[in-house]
Amino acid sequence: MNPFDVILPSSIPGLKLMYIFVNKRLDKVWREYSNYVESLSCLPRTTLIFPILFSELDFYESLLNRIIRILPEEDLHELQNAYYFSDW
């Protein structure tokens, strides 16, 4: 799926919820990737896992950037200050 095909909410509250969801999803994918790589003792037989992971990360990063461009600056700052999305 193309991140530019995703229909974004038309309301600010909807965009804010989607911003939170996408940030949490990005954090989860990065955490899964990091845990996977850290657990490797040798390279896997197939390295196709890496393009898949990075495609997923790219999808969510692009979607997040679309949301950021639409959200008013004060709402974006409120979200960034109210939520810490990383569980690391």
Number of C-alpha atoms within 10 A of each C-alpha: 7 8 15 11 8 10 7 14 13 9 9 14 12 12 18 19 13 17 22 18 14 18 20 15 16 21 17 15 17 17 15 13 17 11 11 10 13 9 9 9 7 7 8 9 6 7 9 9 11 12 10 11 15 14 12 17 18 14 16 18 16 15 21 19 12 16 20 16 10 13 17 11 11 9 15 17 11 11 16 13 9 9 10 11 17 12 8 6
